[in-house]
């Protein structure tokens, strides 16, 4: 096992009795099978060192630890300094660096990452792409549940191996600030990187915007070739990145390599004019909103960096609907519009509400909340945005997690005033209320959870899907006449 640790600081706590041909690596003791190496990681909720005996009982033949433990195991045990940070390198050594056989595209930013990965997959061809992100991990025809936007480094390496085994060419991935900060992608080199924007979020972890930005900036230091990127320069942090790293710039407000403007809105899309490195195109896109035009420009920049012709890019992107739970319509033949969206930051909520207000013919009714155990500073900001840009705002629970839902709501209310909002803590009842009061041509936005099919109460997950709930209530209303 020591050959996997070359260049790292480590200490052999217990030697194995004989040479072992290890079959795999796991950090979850429940997934260990005969012949695996078990990696004991210290987590925020549980400590892998507490599960070493269970892993051995399931067949682990080697153990890597990040702190000293009593070594009475019937197998090799090695203490590795900074185990979590170095896990990607260890996994790469074990699986023979499968990532080097893929073209890897990383997309980072607060908002727009998920939609951008779906758009890029459409351009490159789903049959050639492995996609990693918030909604799911998709490796060819295999869909894997996504516990994190960017997986642990060991999982990333294994997904790369799976992609190579399936004959795929590209890895398109959302790269979160947590992943960059924790070293989950340190073992990767990126062919192209893209920056969408940076807005108030995750300050519970990063503490301030400077730290948050530095985490995002790290992605651009990991490019194989400097300048192989696509950057939104309308964002002040993006402008800063572009001035440092170059590449393709994109903008809706100023001169850039790639620019765009919306000419007309339609119920099924929007007509836009694009200026791509001096060539002008008018295109009908199937996705709505200024923020989605930013996403389109960003992925066009990525595709150009990969050497794809402009006409081919536009042909593939025209009819793409974007990602599940991102401006997703719930249509049961009703005379009002229902939109479900993942917007859970102030910037994302403002963007989608601005887009909805450009489309509206009636009222805008917004159902929203804020998650628990997450950055509390954005709560009153989101409350103010929802109230200001809605005719009626219904404040409810999102994923309260271990926080008191009532306390979260009180935080949000600090940013709200006036009489155009109401509070319904129960999310199901809040959605029912929105459907009940909707009139012809109104637009209901149900924001915050998007594609999620659960709600987190305490440490428990219960089934809850905003789309299902809205669909049920629309049908019930129609049956009532």
PLY file of the C-alpha trace (Angstrom):
ply
format ascii 1.0
element vertex 481
property float x
property float y
property float z
element edge 480
property int vertex1
property int vertex2
end_header
0.00 0.00 0.00
2.96 2.34 0.56
3.49 2.71 -3.21
0.20 4.65 -3.31
1.60 7.22 -0.88
4.75 8.32 -2.72
5.52 11.98 -2.01
3.20 12.11 1.01
4.00 12.19 4.70
2.88 8.99 6.37
3.64 6.58 9.19
3.09 2.83 9.13
1.20 2.08 12.34
0.83 -1.61 11.63
2.36 -3.77 8.93
0.32 -6.30 7.02
1.13 -9.97 7.33
1.72 -10.47 3.62
1.48 -8.84 0.19
-2.14 -8.01 -0.66
-3.69 -7.24 -4.04
-6.25 -4.61 -3.11
-9.48 -4.59 -5.09
-10.77 -1.06 -4.44
-10.99 1.91 -2.07
-13.90 3.13 0.04
-14.41 5.77 2.76
-17.92 4.53 3.61
-17.65 1.34 5.68
-21.07 0.21 4.41
-19.72 0.01 0.85
-16.58 -1.96 1.67
-16.20 -5.32 -0.07
-13.58 -8.05 0.18
-10.07 -6.81 -0.53
-10.76 -3.06 -0.30
-8.71 -0.34 1.35
-10.82 1.54 3.91
-10.14 5.26 4.21
-11.09 6.61 7.64
-12.07 10.27 7.18
-13.12 12.67 9.90
-16.40 14.33 8.93
-18.60 17.06 10.36
-21.25 14.56 11.47
-19.41 11.23 11.86
-15.83 9.99 12.15
-14.70 7.17 9.88
-12.25 5.99 12.55
-15.26 4.78 14.54
-16.13 2.37 11.72
-12.77 0.71 11.08
-13.81 -2.56 12.71
-17.01 -2.66 10.65
-14.99 -2.10 7.48
-12.59 -4.90 8.37
-15.52 -7.19 9.14
-16.83 -6.50 5.63
-13.49 -7.50 4.10
-11.16 -4.48 4.18
-7.52 -5.64 3.88
-5.90 -2.24 4.50
-6.73 0.93 6.43
-5.66 4.55 5.95
-6.21 6.83 8.94
-5.81 10.56 9.56
-5.11 10.28 13.28
-3.41 7.78 15.55
-5.57 4.84 16.56
-5.04 1.65 18.52
-3.61 -0.81 16.02
-4.95 -4.21 16.84
-6.30 -4.79 13.35
-5.60 -7.94 11.32
-4.32 -5.82 8.40
-2.01 -3.00 7.39
-2.78 0.42 8.89
-1.08 3.65 7.78
-1.42 7.17 9.19
-1.41 9.75 6.37
-0.90 13.46 7.03
-3.74 15.57 5.59
-5.52 12.43 4.44
-8.66 14.11 3.14
-6.70 16.71 1.16
-4.40 14.03 -0.30
-7.11 11.45 -0.98
-7.41 12.48 -4.63
-3.73 11.78 -5.25
-3.90 8.44 -3.44
-7.01 7.43 -5.39
-5.38 8.53 -8.65
-2.34 6.37 -7.89
-4.60 3.42 -7.13
-6.80 3.76 -10.24
-3.93 4.83 -12.54
-5.06 8.44 -13.20
-8.14 7.81 -15.39
-8.85 11.56 -15.43
-5.88 12.10 -17.73
-7.77 10.34 -20.52
-10.72 12.76 -20.39
-11.20 16.37 -21.45
-12.35 18.02 -18.23
-14.48 21.16 -18.10
-15.10 22.85 -14.76
-17.88 25.40 -14.20
-17.87 27.46 -11.01
-19.85 30.39 -9.59
-22.73 30.91 -7.19
-25.58 30.52 -9.70
-25.96 29.04 -13.17
-23.60 26.08 -12.84
-26.22 23.35 -13.20
-28.00 24.83 -16.21
-24.61 25.45 -17.83
-23.61 21.79 -17.50
-26.86 20.65 -19.15
-26.43 23.16 -21.98
-22.84 22.07 -22.52
-23.86 18.41 -22.53
-26.30 19.23 -25.35
-23.53 20.87 -27.36
-20.97 18.12 -26.85
-23.45 15.23 -27.18
-24.83 13.22 -24.27
-23.29 10.05 -25.71
-19.81 11.53 -25.19
-20.22 13.26 -21.83
-20.00 12.38 -18.15
-21.78 15.07 -16.11
-21.29 15.77 -12.41
-23.38 18.31 -10.51
-26.13 19.25 -8.10
-28.99 17.29 -9.67
-27.20 14.00 -10.39
-24.03 12.32 -11.57
-24.61 10.99 -15.08
-22.00 8.64 -16.51
-23.18 7.53 -19.93
-26.48 5.73 -19.39
-25.97 5.44 -15.61
-27.56 7.94 -13.21
-26.10 8.19 -9.69
-27.64 10.16 -6.82
-25.69 13.34 -6.02
-25.11 13.87 -2.28
-22.81 16.83 -3.04
-22.49 19.21 -5.99
-18.88 18.07 -6.34
-18.16 14.58 -4.91
-15.30 13.56 -2.63
-12.02 13.23 -4.51
-12.08 9.44 -4.34
-15.54 9.42 -5.93
-14.42 11.84 -8.64
-11.54 9.52 -9.61
-13.85 6.48 -9.61
-16.38 8.33 -11.77
-13.58 9.22 -14.19
-12.61 5.54 -14.38
-16.24 4.59 -15.00
-16.43 7.22 -17.76
-13.30 5.85 -19.46
-14.61 2.28 -19.17
-17.80 3.45 -20.96
-15.81 5.11 -23.74
-16.72 8.71 -22.88
-14.59 11.68 -23.93
-15.61 14.61 -21.72
-16.17 15.23 -18.03
-18.39 18.28 -17.50
-18.61 19.18 -13.83
-19.88 21.80 -11.44
-16.99 22.76 -9.19
-18.20 24.13 -5.87
-16.25 26.48 -3.62
-16.34 23.83 -0.88
-14.74 21.29 -3.23
-12.01 23.73 -4.24
-11.34 24.73 -0.64
-11.29 21.14 0.66
-9.07 19.81 -2.14
-11.66 17.48 -3.71
-10.43 18.37 -7.23
-6.72 18.89 -6.52
-5.85 15.78 -8.56
-7.48 17.18 -11.72
-6.17 19.37 -14.50
-8.88 21.24 -16.38
-9.00 21.73 -20.14
-11.51 24.59 -19.85
-12.94 26.52 -16.89
-15.91 28.88 -16.69
-17.03 31.46 -14.13
-20.72 32.43 -13.95
-20.95 34.93 -11.06
-20.27 35.38 -7.37
-23.00 36.52 -5.00
-23.74 36.29 -1.30
-23.79 32.62 -0.28
-21.87 30.07 1.80
-20.46 32.71 4.16
-21.23 30.33 7.01
-18.27 28.35 5.62
-16.05 30.93 3.91
-16.70 33.73 6.47
-16.27 36.56 3.94
-16.50 37.27 0.21
-12.73 37.50 -0.22
-12.29 33.91 0.97
-15.23 32.80 -1.17
-13.67 34.42 -4.23
-10.23 32.92 -3.55
-11.79 29.46 -3.44
-13.40 30.04 -6.86
-10.20 31.59 -8.26
-8.30 28.39 -7.53
-10.05 26.64 -10.44
-8.34 28.94 -12.94
-4.90 28.08 -11.55
-5.63 24.43 -12.37
-5.97 24.87 -16.14
-3.68 22.88 -18.40
-3.30 25.96 -20.56
-3.68 29.53 -19.27
-6.54 31.45 -20.87
-8.63 28.36 -21.63
-11.69 29.81 -19.97
-15.01 31.61 -20.36
-15.72 34.38 -17.85
-18.70 36.64 -17.09
-17.21 40.14 -16.91
-20.50 41.77 -15.90
-19.75 40.29 -12.48
-17.12 42.31 -10.59
-15.32 39.14 -9.51
-15.48 37.76 -13.03
-13.97 40.98 -14.36
-11.16 40.55 -11.86
-10.57 36.96 -12.99
-10.59 37.94 -16.66
-7.99 40.65 -16.09
-5.76 38.09 -14.39
-6.31 34.99 -16.54
-7.63 36.22 -19.92
-9.59 33.77 -22.09
-13.03 34.54 -23.55
-15.13 37.23 -21.88
-18.91 37.41 -22.07
-21.33 40.19 -21.18
-24.81 41.60 -21.68
-23.84 45.17 -20.80
-20.37 45.97 -22.13
-17.96 45.13 -24.96
-16.75 41.53 -24.71
-15.76 38.57 -26.89
-19.29 37.20 -26.61
-22.33 39.43 -26.09
-26.08 39.05 -26.32
-29.38 40.89 -26.06
-32.98 39.75 -25.79
-35.13 40.95 -28.68
-38.47 39.32 -27.82
-39.97 37.15 -25.08
-42.37 34.33 -25.94
-44.17 31.85 -23.69
-41.97 29.07 -25.07
-38.66 30.89 -25.28
-36.95 34.09 -26.37
-35.47 35.62 -29.51
-31.91 36.83 -28.94
-29.16 38.53 -30.90
-25.68 37.15 -30.28
-22.34 38.67 -31.19
-19.80 35.85 -31.13
-16.28 37.13 -31.79
-17.68 39.62 -34.29
-20.19 37.33 -36.03
-23.87 38.25 -35.52
-26.61 35.62 -35.09
-30.33 35.89 -34.29
-31.57 32.78 -32.53
-34.77 31.54 -30.89
-33.82 29.86 -27.59
-36.10 27.56 -25.62
-34.97 28.88 -22.23
-36.14 32.17 -20.77
-34.56 35.06 -18.93
-31.51 37.29 -18.91
-29.70 35.01 -16.48
-30.18 32.10 -18.88
-28.73 34.21 -21.70
-25.65 34.59 -19.49
-25.54 30.79 -19.15
-25.82 30.38 -22.92
-22.96 32.81 -23.58
-20.81 31.10 -20.97
-21.17 27.65 -22.52
-20.67 29.04 -26.02
-17.34 30.35 -24.74
-16.46 26.91 -23.37
-17.42 25.19 -26.63
-15.33 27.66 -28.65
-12.37 26.93 -26.37
-12.86 23.25 -27.21
-12.65 24.05 -30.92
-16.32 23.63 -31.87
-17.65 25.78 -34.72
-20.16 28.53 -33.89
-22.86 27.21 -36.22
-22.61 23.74 -34.73
-22.88 25.16 -31.22
-26.03 27.15 -32.04
-27.67 24.25 -33.84
-27.33 22.04 -30.77
-28.29 24.64 -28.17
-31.48 26.07 -29.74
-33.98 23.59 -28.34
-32.25 22.74 -25.07
-34.60 23.18 -22.12
-31.95 23.45 -19.41
-31.80 21.57 -16.13
-34.63 20.04 -14.07
-35.99 22.44 -11.46
-34.54 25.46 -13.23
-37.38 27.65 -14.55
-39.37 24.41 -14.87
-43.00 24.89 -15.85
-45.80 22.89 -14.19
-48.55 22.79 -16.79
-51.84 21.00 -16.20
-53.88 23.13 -18.59
-54.52 25.87 -16.02
-54.99 29.53 -17.04
-52.08 30.72 -14.89
-48.39 29.84 -14.99
-46.52 27.87 -12.32
-42.72 27.92 -12.30
-40.51 25.81 -10.03
-36.93 26.99 -9.61
-33.93 26.16 -7.43
-33.27 29.86 -6.66
-32.04 29.82 -3.07
-29.76 32.86 -2.99
-30.64 36.52 -3.22
-29.03 36.92 -6.63
-30.76 33.85 -8.09
-34.13 34.90 -6.69
-33.74 38.43 -8.03
-32.70 37.16 -11.46
-35.66 34.85 -11.91
-38.16 37.35 -10.52
-36.84 40.03 -12.88
-37.32 37.61 -15.77
-40.83 36.72 -14.61
-41.77 40.39 -14.27
-40.74 40.96 -17.88
-43.17 38.20 -18.90
-46.09 38.87 -16.59
-49.59 39.82 -17.67
-51.19 39.34 -14.24
-49.73 39.15 -10.76
-46.53 37.52 -9.53
-47.01 35.23 -6.51
-43.81 33.92 -4.94
-43.54 31.00 -2.53
-40.09 30.91 -0.92
-38.09 30.20 2.23
-34.49 29.90 3.39
-32.56 26.79 4.41
-31.44 26.06 7.93
-27.83 25.45 9.03
-26.70 27.68 6.16
-25.60 31.28 5.70
-28.09 33.37 7.71
-26.94 36.73 6.33
-28.81 36.16 3.05
-32.19 35.61 4.74
-33.41 39.22 5.14
-31.93 40.04 1.72
-34.00 37.30 0.10
-37.07 38.46 2.02
-36.69 41.99 0.70
-36.18 40.78 -2.88
-39.22 38.47 -2.78
-41.47 41.19 -1.42
-40.20 43.93 -3.74
-40.48 41.89 -6.94
-43.73 40.06 -6.15
-47.31 41.21 -5.94
-47.80 38.61 -3.21
-44.97 36.82 -1.37
-45.71 33.71 0.70
-42.92 33.04 3.18
-42.56 29.39 4.20
-40.04 26.70 5.19
-37.37 25.39 2.83
-35.07 22.76 4.36
-34.92 23.86 8.00
-32.54 21.03 8.91
-31.66 21.31 12.62
-32.77 24.93 13.00
-36.15 26.05 14.28
-38.26 26.88 11.17
-39.94 29.75 13.03
-36.56 31.35 13.80
-35.51 31.14 10.15
-38.75 32.82 9.10
-38.21 35.58 11.66
-34.76 36.22 10.16
-36.26 36.48 6.67
-39.01 38.83 7.85
-36.39 41.36 9.00
-35.95 42.29 5.35
-39.67 42.58 4.61
-42.18 45.35 5.21
-45.57 46.40 3.90
-48.66 44.27 3.52
-48.05 42.23 0.34
-46.70 39.16 2.09
-48.02 36.43 4.33
-46.42 33.63 6.35
-47.32 29.94 6.11
-44.64 27.83 7.78
-45.91 24.55 6.33
-44.55 24.38 2.77
-47.35 22.13 1.53
-49.99 24.58 2.77
-48.04 27.51 1.32
-48.13 25.94 -2.15
-51.81 25.11 -1.70
-52.47 28.76 -0.80
-50.64 30.06 -3.88
-52.62 27.78 -6.21
-55.86 28.68 -4.44
-55.49 32.46 -4.87
-54.05 32.41 -8.42
-56.08 34.22 -11.05
-55.97 34.10 -14.84
-52.54 35.16 -16.24
-50.88 35.18 -12.80
-47.42 33.64 -12.50
-46.62 31.58 -9.41
-42.94 31.08 -8.61
-42.14 28.27 -6.15
-38.51 28.96 -5.31
-35.73 27.32 -3.37
-35.88 23.56 -3.88
-36.16 23.09 -7.63
-35.28 19.52 -8.57
-35.16 18.29 -4.97
-37.59 15.52 -4.08
-37.23 15.81 -0.32
-37.41 18.19 2.61
-34.88 18.00 5.44
-36.46 18.28 8.89
-33.93 17.86 11.68
-31.64 15.14 10.36
-34.45 13.32 8.56
-35.41 13.50 4.90
-39.07 13.26 3.98
-40.39 12.98 0.42
-41.40 16.40 -0.85
-41.40 17.60 -4.45
-42.60 21.14 -5.22
-43.56 20.06 -8.75
-45.67 17.14 -7.53
-47.34 19.31 -4.91
-48.17 22.05 -7.41
-49.48 19.54 -9.95
-51.70 17.90 -7.34
-53.20 21.21 -6.22
-53.80 22.43 -9.77
-55.70 19.21 -10.57
-57.70 19.46 -7.34
-58.65 23.06 -8.15
-59.77 22.10 -11.65
-61.87 19.25 -10.25
-63.55 21.67 -7.85
-64.41 23.82 -10.85
0 1
1 2
2 3
3 4
4 5
5 6
6 7
7 8
8 9
9 10
10 11
11 12
12 13
13 14
14 15
15 16
16 17
17 18
18 19
19 20
20 21
21 22
22 23
23 24
24 25
25 26
26 27
27 28
28 29
29 30
30 31
31 32
32 33
33 34
34 35
35 36
36 37
37 38
38 39
39 40
40 41
41 42
42 43
43 44
44 45
45 46
46 47
47 48
48 49
49 50
50 51
51 52
52 53
53 54
54 55
55 56
56 57
57 58
58 59
59 60
60 61
61 62
62 63
63 64
64 65
65 66
66 67
67 68
68 69
69 70
70 71
71 72
72 73
73 74
74 75
75 76
76 77
77 78
78 79
79 80
80 81
81 82
82 83
83 84
84 85
85 86
86 87
87 88
88 89
89 90
90 91
91 92
92 93
93 94
94 95
95 96
96 97
97 98
98 99
99 100
100 101
101 102
102 103
103 104
104 105
105 106
106 107
107 108
108 109
109 110
110 111
111 112
112 113
113 114
114 115
115 116
116 117
117 118
118 119
119 120
120 121
121 122
122 123
123 124
124 125
125 126
126 127
127 128
128 129
129 130
130 131
131 132
132 133
133 134
134 135
135 136
136 137
137 138
138 139
139 140
140 141
141 142
142 143
143 144
144 145
145 146
146 147
147 148
148 149
149 150
150 151
151 152
152 153
153 154
154 155
155 156
156 157
157 158
158 159
159 160
160 161
161 162
162 163
163 164
164 165
165 166
166 167
167 168
168 169
169 170
170 171
171 172
172 173
173 174
174 175
175 176
176 177
177 178
178 179
179 180
180 181
181 182
182 183
183 184
184 185
185 186
186 187
187 188
188 189
189 190
190 191
191 192
192 193
193 194
194 195
195 196
196 197
197 198
198 199
199 200
200 201
201 202
202 203
203 204
204 205
205 206
206 207
207 208
208 209
209 210
210 211
211 212
212 213
213 214
214 215
215 216
216 217
217 218
218 219
219 220
220 221
221 222
222 223
223 224
224 225
225 226
226 227
227 228
228 229
229 230
230 231
231 232
232 233
233 234
234 235
235 236
236 237
237 238
238 239
239 240
240 241
241 242
242 243
243 244
244 245
245 246
246 247
247 248
248 249
249 250
250 251
251 252
252 253
253 254
254 255
255 256
256 257
257 258
258 259
259 260
260 261
261 262
262 263
263 264
264 265
265 266
266 267
267 268
268 269
269 270
270 271
271 272
272 273
273 274
274 275
275 276
276 277
277 278
278 279
279 280
280 281
281 282
282 283
283 284
284 285
285 286
286 287
287 288
288 289
289 290
290 291
291 292
292 293
293 294
294 295
295 296
296 297
297 298
298 299
299 300
300 301
301 302
302 303
303 304
304 305
305 306
306 307
307 308
308 309
309 310
310 311
311 312
312 313
313 314
314 315
315 316
316 317
317 318
318 319
319 320
320 321
321 322
322 323
323 324
324 325
325 326
326 327
327 328
328 329
329 330
330 331
331 332
332 333
333 334
334 335
335 336
336 337
337 338
338 339
339 340
340 341
341 342
342 343
343 344
344 345
345 346
346 347
347 348
348 349
349 350
350 351
351 352
352 353
353 354
354 355
355 356
356 357
357 358
358 359
359 360
360 361
361 362
362 363
363 364
364 365
365 366
366 367
367 368
368 369
369 370
370 371
371 372
372 373
373 374
374 375
375 376
376 377
377 378
378 379
379 380
380 381
381 382
382 383
383 384
384 385
385 386
386 387
387 388
388 389
389 390
390 391
391 392
392 393
393 394
394 395
395 396
396 397
397 398
398 399
399 400
400 401
401 402
402 403
403 404
404 405
405 406
406 407
407 408
408 409
409 410
410 411
411 412
412 413
413 414
414 415
415 416
416 417
417 418
418 419
419 420
420 421
421 422
422 423
423 424
424 425
425 426
426 427
427 428
428 429
429 430
430 431
431 432
432 433
433 434
434 435
435 436
436 437
437 438
438 439
439 440
440 441
441 442
442 443
443 444
444 445
445 446
446 447
447 448
448 449
449 450
450 451
451 452
452 453
453 454
454 455
455 456
456 457
457 458
458 459
459 460
460 461
461 462
462 463
463 464
464 465
465 466
466 467
467 468
468 469
469 470
470 471
471 472
472 473
473 474
474 475
475 476
476 477
477 478
478 479
479 480
